[in-house]
C-alpha cells in the first residue's frame, strides 16, 4: 500500500506525536508499504520513508501564526480560505496515487486550522485516498484551550464526525471524549495505544536484538538470568529444576544461560550433555536457553549488559565462587537476586538477596521466587509493557489489520 502520514512537523523535531509518527512510518515501511511523511518542519532522510516538505503545514509558519492569532480572538481572517486553498492544492499534489492518508492530531487541535479545513475538503471529495484521523489530543476536551475556541466554522471541524474517515484515538479516555464531542458511538472509534521500541530504549546491540527475536524473549515472564560458564560448580541443573517447578505458578518463566563451556576441563562436555538431556526430560526446550548453542565463545561485555537490562532477576545457584561479579552487575542493574547461600555471595549481597542452599528443594526455591514476582508491582508493570505496548506487537495486532480493513473498504467502494 501507498501510505501518507500528515502532521505539523516530523522527526527529528522532538515531540510525542512526532515520535509516534516516526515509529508508524518505520513499522509500515519495514512491512513493505510505500510510506511518505507530509509535514512543514523536520524531515529525517531515510531510504524507506519519503519526506515531503509542505511549509504551510507547519503550525509555526508565520502566515499560519498570524491567522491563528485572529482565530483565537474569534475572528475569521479574510486570508483564511486562501491559505486553505493553497494547502489543499499542495496536499492533492502530494497525495496522487496514495491509498491511505493518516492525519495525526491535525484534525482535533486548532494549531493550524487552514490545514484542518483543507483535509476536511479532501474528505468531502468522492475520489482520493481513504482517510484515517488519528487523535492524540482533543482541543474541545481540553480546558486550557477553551478561550481559543469559538462557535461556528472552522472551530466546529474539530468536534464533527467527518464523512469518509476512520477515527482512531490513543486511549479509552480519548474515545469517550471524542464520542461525547461528535456524537459518534464509541464502537466506531478505534483505540490503538502508543507503544515503545524496547530495543532502542534499552540500547540493545544488533546481535542481542537478533537473539531476542529468535528466542522470543520478550514473551517470557519472568526471564531469569544465569550469566555463567557451563561447568558443574555453577550448579545449572538446580536452576533448571527451579524453573520446572516455577512453571506451576508462572508458566511463561524462562532461564537464559549466557556463557560457553568452561574451557579448562574436558569433563565440561559431559556436563553439557547431561544438561541437554535434563532439559529434554523436564520438557524445558522452549524455556531454557543456552546461548552457547547460538554464539561461539564468550559474549562481548556489551551483549552481557544487554541481557541484564532485559532480564527480570539474577538466579545464581553456584556451589563455589571465588568472588561473584554477577551480584555486582545485578545490583547496578537494579534487579532482584536469588542466589546460593555461600560465603562470597552472602558477603557481596548482604541482606539484599534471597538466599537458598545449593542443595535445597527446587520447589521451595521456586515458591519463594513466585511469591516475589506475584507481589512485585515493578515486575507486573514490566510484563504488561512487554505483552501489550511494544510497537511491533501493536503494529501486527492492531495497526496493520486496521490498514487492511480501510484498504478493503475503499476497494469495495471503488468496484461497487
JOKA-V462122 format. One line per field, one symbol per residue. ss: DSSP state (@ for helix, = for strand, . for the rest). burial: I if it has 24 or more other ideal C-beta (glycine too) atoms within 12 Angstrom, else O. Layout:
BEGIN
ss: ???
burial: ???
END
This chain:
BEGIN
ss: .=====.........@@@@@@@@@@@@@@@...======.........=====.@@@....@@@@@@@@@@@.......@@@@@@@@@@@@@@@.....=====........@@@@@@@@@@@@.....======...@@@.@@@@@@......@@@@@.....=====..@@@@@@@@@@@...@@@===....=.@@@@....@@@@@@@@@@.@@@...====...=.@@@.@@@@@@@@@@@.......====...=.....@@@@@@@@@@@@@@@......===@@@.......@@@@@@@@@@..====........@@@@@@@@@..=====..@@@@@@@....===.....@@@@@@@@@@@@@..@@@@@@@@@@@@.=@@@@@@@@@@@@@@@@@@@@@@@@@.
burial: IIIIIIIIIIIOIOIOIIIIIIIIIIIIIOOOIOIIIIIIIIIIOOOOIIIIOIIIIIIOIOIIOOIIOOIOOOOIIOOIOOIIOIIIOIIIOIIOOIIIIIIIIIIIIIIIIIIIIIIIIIIOOOOIIIIIIIIIIIIIIOOOOOOIIIOOOIIOIIIIIIOIIIIIIIOOOIIOIIIOIIOIOOOOIIIIIIIIIIIOOIOIOOOIIOIIOOIOIIIIIIIIIIIIIIIIIIIIIIIIIIIIIIIOIIOIIIIIIIIIIOOOOOOIOOIIOOIIOIIOOIOIOOIIIIIIOOIOOOIOOOIIIIIIIIIIIIIIIIIOIOOIOIIOIIOOIOIIIIIIIIOOIIOIIOOOIIIIOIOIOIOOIIOIIIOIIOOOOOIOOIIOIIOOIIIIIIIOOIIIOIIOOIIOOIOOOOOO
END
